[in-house]
């Protein structure tokens, strides 16, 4: 059967499109599958916390050749809202009746977590349509929630989610993930190996070429005579940016300037910490549209990303920021304690232990003492690593192999 005759459904409850959010990995997989000639449906929730403020996903719209279809849901904005949990069940129940919206029968169904419950309609639908199924795991729930202290292993919620995880991994034909060590989890759940494909977060080539300039006001906030160490992305608990701020305190008399670009639930706490310590060497700037991220990174001399020190990351990490940082050609400072460190693998910068502001400050001083030639070399290594491993067009090839068989 030719690709133009094949229909692929990609399901992602927390999916967005570039005009109302980040776009995200599953959307770019869908976009590249469409370019390859497949009829692609991208099924998302109408409302969720990852959409830009005040925006919803379109009910039905064709974007970059992808049929975006949204399922009605309760509107909410906070990640810890009870409405988010309610939407898990609303979304997955409605998936069972998606045939009333999508008339083209699928040959391949791809359903992405974090909620393990999406694996249930995935298995049911794939059997009903005799379609090949792929369960995509981006967050290892309920293990992630337990590590964060949100639920206990003895709780009913944990047991129900564990059952759903086991059911989904056991019954889906293929397991995929953006986490490099996810096969470890598969073995923990099933006690054996299963077909796995790695689909990492990446970058979109066309968006890189369509980068838009920053406003003059934005640029005027940046000092001209300092080493700029910057972070661009979500400002949440998992990003552990309090240690970045503490490093700024330790380097407050140096010629290093810190920038945080973004928004999130920890932003006000970080601003309060800066104000309490009367720091003048750190600046908070608002979130920018996705097509301006490249322009933001051009301002940075060093790109920063950090994590909590948690067993949560034993399966590896898959931040959106690493591909963006690498393709920008800038050196990266990575505060991370776990396996599969991409910065170390690429030789693209310096990695220090997580939650260690002294180590972060020391690494920044080391960067400051490094020649511009060596810094540029780190950036080149990162960029080449991104070209080799993080281009969505290439990443989609791994999925195409499974769909075409």
N, C-alpha and C positions, 0 to 999 in steps of 0.2 A: 504493500500500500504506500502510495506516495505521501510525502509530508503534508502537501496541501489538502489531503483528504483526512488527515488525522486531527483529532480534537484533543486538546490538553486542558484540564482544569487545574489551576493553581489556587489553593485555598490558604488564606492568611488573615485571621481575624483582625490583627493589628496592622494590616497593610495600609500604606498611603501611596499617593502619587506625587510627583515632584512639585506640583502646584499647591498642594495643601499640607505637605510634610516632607519627610526625608526621601520619599521614593522607596528606597530600601531594596535589599537583596532579592526578595521574591519578585518584586516588580521588574527588576532588571533581568532576571531569569526569564520572566514572561515576555519582556520586550525582545530579547534575543531569540527566543523560541519562535516568536511571530516573524522575525526577520528571516528565520530559517525556513519559513513557509508553513508553519503549523497554525491551525485555528486555535487561538488561546483565549481562555476566560480566566480572569483574575478576580476571585471571589473574596470580598473583604467585609468588615463590619461598617455600617454607616457612620457610627460615632465611636470614638475611643480616645484614650488619654494621649496618644502619640500624634494626633492631628494638631496642626497649628491652631492657636486659639480662635474660637468662633467658627471654624470650618468643619465641614463634613465631607465624607466621600460621596461622589456622585452616584445616583441610583443606577444609572447605566450610561456609560460613555466610552467611546473608543479613543484610546490614547496610545500613540506610537504603535498602532496596529493591534493593541491589546484590548479585548472587550472587558472593561472594568465593570463589575457587578457588585453592588453593595446590598447587604442584608440589614433590614431595619433593626435598631437596637436602642437601648436606653442611653441617653446622652450623659456623659460625666467627664471630668477633667483630671481628677486625682488618681494616681496609680493604685493607691490603697483604698479606693472607694468600694463600698459593698456593691455598688452598681456594676463594677467591673466583674465581680464574681457572678452576679446574676446574668450578665451578658454571655458568660461562658456557655451557660445552659440554653439561653435564648438563641445564640448564634448556632450552636451545634445541633439543636433540635430542628431549626429551620433549614439547615443543610440537607436534611433528609427529604425535603420537599423542593429542592433547588430545581428539579425538573420542570416545575411550573414557570420558572424564569428562564432557564437555559434549555433550549430545545435540542441542541446538538449533543448527541451522546458522546461521552468521553472514551478515548482509547487509553488514556493515562491520567491518573489523578494524583496530585502532589498536595499534601496538607502539612502545614507548618505550625509548630507549637509557638509560644511556650506552654499553653494549656495542653496537657496530655489527652484531654477529652476529645479533641478534634480527630484523634486517631480512630475513635469509635465510628462516627459517620463515614470516615475515609474507608474503613474496611467494609462497612455495609454497602456503601455506594459502589465500591469497586467490584464487589461480588454481584450486585444487582445489574451492573452494566458490563460485566466480564472485562473490566478494565484493569490494567496494571496499576499497582498502588505503591506510593512512596511516602513514608512518614518522615518528616523533616524535623529534627530536634535542635532547637536553638538555645533552649534553657532546660537544664535537667531538673524538671519538677517531678516529684516533690522534694528531691534532695536539696535543690537550691533554696527552697523556702525553709527547710529545716536548718540549713547552714546559716541563714539570715536571722534565725530565731522567730520566724513568723508562725510556724506550726511545730508540734511535737510528733515524734515518731509514733507515739502511742495514741494519737488523736484519730478520730474517725476520718477527718479530712485527709490526713496523710495516707491512711489505709485505702481510701477510695481512689485517691490519685495514683497510688502505687499500683492498684489493680488496673486502672486505665492505662498507665504506662506499660505494664506487662502485656496487656491485651493488644495494645497498638504495636509494640515492637515485635511481638510474636506473630501477629497476623498480617502485617504489612509485608509486601514482597521485598521491598528495598527500604533501608534506613539511610537517610542522608543527614548531614549536619555541617555547620560552619565551625564546629569544635573539633580540632585535629585528633584528640584522644577519646572521642566518643565511643569507639569500639570497646574501650574498657568498660563503659557503662552497659553496653549491650550484653557483654559477657557476664556482668554482675547481675543483670535482670534475668537473662535466659540460661546462663550457665554454659553458653556455647557461642560461637561466632555466627554472624549473619552478614549477608551482602550489604556492604556499606560504601557510599560514595561521599567524598569530601567536597562540599560546595562552600568555599569560604566567602566572607564579605569581600567586596571588591570596589572597583571604580568603573564608571561608564565613560568610554572614550569620547563620545559626542558631547557629554556635559563638560568634560575637561576643555574641549575646544570652544565651548560657549560661555566661558567664565566671564562674569560681569565685574566692572570696576567698583570699588568702594566709594562712598560719598566723601567729599572733602572734609566734612565735619568729623567723620570716623577717623580719617587719616591724621587730622590735626591733633588728636588725642595722644598720638604715639610720639614719645621722645626720640630725638634724632641721634643722640650721642651715647646710647646705652646698648648693652647686649639684651635683646628682647627674647624672653622665654615665655612662650604662649601656649595656652590650651584653648581649643575650640570644640564645643560639643555640649552634651547634657551636663547639668550641674546637679547630680543626684548623689545618693548615699554611696552607691557602688563606685563612683568616680574618685572617692577619697581625696578630694581637693583641699581638705583642711591641712593636710601635710604639705601641700604645695604652698599654702599661705604661711605655714610655719617656717618653711624654707625661706620665704620672702622676708620674714622677720629676722632670720639669722643673717641675711645678706643685705640688710637695710642700709648699711653704710657703703656698699659696693656700687659699681656702675652696672648693675643688673636691674632690669625692669621686667615685672611680671604682668601678664595680661590673661584674663579669663573672658572668653567670648561665648556667651550662651545663657541658657536659663534652666531652671529646675527647682526642685523642692528644697535644696540646700543653699540656694543663692543668698537668701536673706541672712542665714546663719554665718556664711562666709563674710558677707559685707559687715556684719556686726563684729566679727573677729578682727577684721582689718581696722575698723573704727576704734575698737577697744585698744588695739596696739599702736594706734596712730601711725599706721604705715603709709608712706608716701610713694612707695616704689611698686605699687600694684594697682591695676586698673581693671574695672569690670565694664565690659561693653556688651550691648544687646545682641541677641541672636540675629544672624543674617540669613537671607535666603540661600538655599543650597547652591545656587549658581554664583554666589560670591565667596564661597569657602576657599577656593583657590587663591583669590585675591587677599583674603585674610592671612593665609599661610605664607604668602610672599612677604608679609611684614615681619614675621617671626624669624629670628636667627636660629632658635632651638624650639622644636615642638615637644610638648610634654603630654604624657598620659600616665595615669596612676590607677592602682587597684587597692582593694582591701587585702589584708593578709589572711586568706581563708582557704580551707580545704575545698571550697566551692569551685576553685579553678583547677582541680586535679585533672579535669578533662580538657584543659587548655582554655584559651580565650579567643574571642573573635570580635574585636572592636571595629566599628566602622571607621574610626579615626586612623588606624594604622595604614590602610591602603591610601587614604587621603594624604597623610603625612609623608608616606614614602614617595608617592608620585609627585609631590611638591618639590622633591629633591633637597629637603632640609634634614639635618641631623635630628635624631629623636632621643629624648630622655624618657626612659621607661621605668616606672616604679612598680615592680612586679616580682612576686615570689611564687613561681609555679613552673610547670613544664611547658615546652613548646614555645619559648619566647621568640617571637618573630624578629624583634630588633637585634637580638643576638645572632639568630640564624642569618640575617641579612648583612650583619656587620654595619648596621645603619646608625649606630649611636652608642649610648651607654645605658645599661640596665643596672638598677640598684634595688635593694630589698624594699618590699612594700611597707607602707606606714612608717617610713624612716626619714623624717625631715632633715636630719643631719647628713644622711647619705645623699639626699636630693641636693642639698646646698653644696656639698663637696663636689658632686658631679658637675654642677653648674660652674663652679670655680675651675674645674678641670677643662670644661668646654671653653671657658673664657681664656684659658692659657694655651689652647690649641690653635695651631696656625690655620689661617683661612683655607689654605690648600687642603689640609687634612679634614677640616669640616666639610668642605665641598666634596671630598672623596667619600665621606660617610653618606652624604646626601645622594651621590651618584649610585652608590651600592643599594641604597634603599629604593631608589627609583627603578633600577634594573630588576630588583627583586619583585617590585610591584608589577612591572611589565610582564615578568615571567610567571607570576602566580596569582595576581589579583585583577586582571582584566575580565570583566563580566562576559565578554564575548568568548573568551577561552574557557572560563568556568562553566559556561552553559554547555560546552562540548561534552563534558562528563555526563550531564543529564540527557543530552541528545542521544548518546550511545544506548542508554537504557530505554528511551522512548522508541527508538527505531528498531529495536530487537523484537 
